[in-house]
């Protein structure tokens, strides 16, 4: 069954959005915004996005590119931040989306940093660098949810799902479904919509 997906992206990454829509042959119902909303009023634009695109979507595909970090400032990230906030919100007329972060080629080595041997447990863990220098806080705080007293974050400890571009392109529906299932998982109770 095709999931209803909304693609959240920076203008600089529009070619990747179009590739997902036009080239990957994904069994999904595309709820993405394809034409700019003609207005200068940010609140009006976000209301239209929530009402017309996000309200009945179930998975938000968040494209993580070189211009999408928290460190670039609120003004630079305002629409993507608000799209993810609306995607994470669970309330009347809006159910929480699963969040799938797709790391674009220019960010792969910044995000996926290899593996390391943990000094605490002696095990080998993958180093996934998800923070204010690589993405926005709405994604990073729900990937590394606070309160984990273990030395690593397992799949059950994260709400957001992350995948590199090439792996996503090879099996997009697997990752979309993984994000969709997070909506009903125990970890969904710990989601943070408006991180500080």
C-alpha positions in Angstrom: 0.0 0.0 0.0 1.4 3.4 -0.9 1.9 5.8 2.0 0.9 9.4 1.8 4.3 11.2 1.8 5.1 14.9 2.1 8.7 15.9 1.0 10.3 18.7 3.0 13.2 20.2 1.3 15.3 23.3 0.8 15.1 25.1 -2.6 18.7 24.1 -3.3 17.7 20.5 -3.1 14.7 20.6 -5.3 16.4 18.3 -8.0 16.4 15.5 -5.4 12.7 16.0 -4.6 12.0 15.8 -8.3 14.1 12.7 -8.7 12.0 11.0 -5.9 8.8 12.1 -7.6 9.7 11.4 -11.2 12.4 8.7 -11.3 12.1 6.3 -8.4 8.8 4.7 -9.2 7.8 4.6 -5.5 4.4 3.2 -4.5 3.4 6.4 -2.6 0.7 9.0 -2.7 2.6 12.3 -3.1 1.3 15.0 -0.9 4.2 17.4 -1.6 4.0 21.1 -2.3 5.0 21.5 -6.0 4.0 25.1 -6.6 5.0 28.0 -4.4 2.1 29.5 -2.4 1.8 33.1 -3.6 2.0 35.1 -0.4 4.5 37.0 1.7 2.7 36.0 4.9 4.6 33.1 6.6 1.7 32.2 8.8 -0.7 32.0 5.9 1.8 29.9 3.9 2.3 27.4 6.7 -1.5 27.2 7.4 -2.0 26.3 3.7 0.8 23.7 3.8 -0.7 22.2 7.0 -4.3 22.2 5.7 -3.7 21.2 2.1 -0.7 19.0 2.2 0.3 17.8 5.6 -3.1 17.1 7.3 -3.6 13.7 5.8 0.0 12.7 5.0 1.6 9.9 7.1 5.3 10.2 6.4 7.4 13.3 5.9 10.6 12.7 3.9 13.1 15.3 5.1 15.9 15.9 2.7 19.1 16.6 4.6 21.4 18.7 2.4 24.3 21.1 2.8 22.0 24.2 3.4 19.7 22.6 6.0 21.5 22.9 9.3 20.3 24.6 12.5 23.6 26.5 12.6 22.5 28.5 9.5 19.8 30.3 11.5 16.1 30.4 11.9 15.4 32.7 9.0 17.2 30.3 6.6 15.3 27.2 8.0 11.9 28.6 9.0 9.7 26.7 6.5 11.5 23.3 6.9 11.4 23.7 10.7 7.7 24.5 10.7 6.9 21.7 8.2 8.6 19.2 10.6 6.9 20.7 13.6 3.5 20.2 11.9 4.6 16.7 10.9 5.5 15.8 14.5 2.4 17.4 16.0 -0.4 14.9 17.1 -3.7 16.6 17.7 -7.2 17.4 16.4 -7.2 17.3 12.6 -3.6 16.3 12.4 -2.0 13.0 13.2 1.8 12.7 13.7 3.8 11.7 10.7 6.7 9.3 10.6 9.9 11.2 9.8 12.4 9.9 7.3 15.6 11.8 6.9 17.3 11.2 3.6 20.9 12.3 3.7 21.9 13.8 0.3 25.2 13.0 -1.3 26.9 16.3 -0.3 26.2 15.4 3.4 27.0 11.7 3.5 30.5 12.0 5.0 29.4 14.7 7.4 26.5 12.5 8.8 27.8 9.0 8.5 31.2 9.0 10.2 32.0 5.3 10.3 32.2 3.2 13.5 34.0 3.5 16.8 34.7 1.3 19.8 32.8 2.5 22.8 34.9 3.2 25.9 31.9 2.4 28.1 30.8 -1.0 26.8 33.6 -2.1 24.5 31.2 -2.7 21.6 31.5 -1.2 18.1 28.8 1.4 17.3 28.1 3.4 14.2 28.8 7.1 14.5 25.8 9.1 13.0 26.5 12.8 13.3 23.0 14.3 13.7 23.1 17.7 15.4 22.8 21.4 14.8 25.8 21.4 12.3 24.2 18.8 10.0 20.4 19.2 10.3 17.7 21.1 12.1 16.8 20.6 15.7 13.3 19.2 15.0 15.0 16.2 13.3 18.1 15.8 15.5 16.3 15.9 18.9 13.8 13.2 17.7 16.6 11.1 16.3 18.7 11.3 19.6 15.8 11.7 22.0 16.9 12.9 25.5 16.8 10.5 28.4 18.7 7.6 27.0 21.1 6.4 29.6 22.6 3.7 27.4 25.9 4.3 25.6 24.2 4.1 22.2 20.8 4.7 20.5 19.2 1.5 19.1 16.4 1.6 16.6 13.8 1.5 19.5 15.4 4.6 21.0 14.9 6.9 18.0 11.7 8.3 16.5 13.3 9.6 13.3 14.6 7.2 10.7 17.7 8.1 8.7 19.2 6.8 5.4 21.7 7.8 2.8 20.5 8.9 -0.6 21.9 5.8 -2.5 20.4 3.3 0.0 17.1 5.2 -0.2 17.0 5.1 -4.0 17.7 1.4 -4.0 14.8 0.5 -1.6 12.7 3.6 -0.9 9.5 1.8 0.2 11.4 -0.1 2.9 12.5 3.2 4.6 9.1 4.9 4.1 7.5 1.9 5.8 10.0 2.0 8.6 9.2 5.6 9.3 5.4 4.9 9.0 5.6 2.2 11.6 7.3 4.6 14.1 4.0 6.4 14.4 2.5 3.5 16.4 5.7 2.6 18.3 6.3 3.2 22.0 9.0 5.8 21.2 6.3 8.0 19.6 5.2 8.9 23.1 8.6 10.8 23.6 8.4 12.9 20.5 9.4 16.6 20.9 7.5 18.9 18.6 9.0 22.3 19.6 12.6 21.7 20.7 14.4 24.4 22.7 
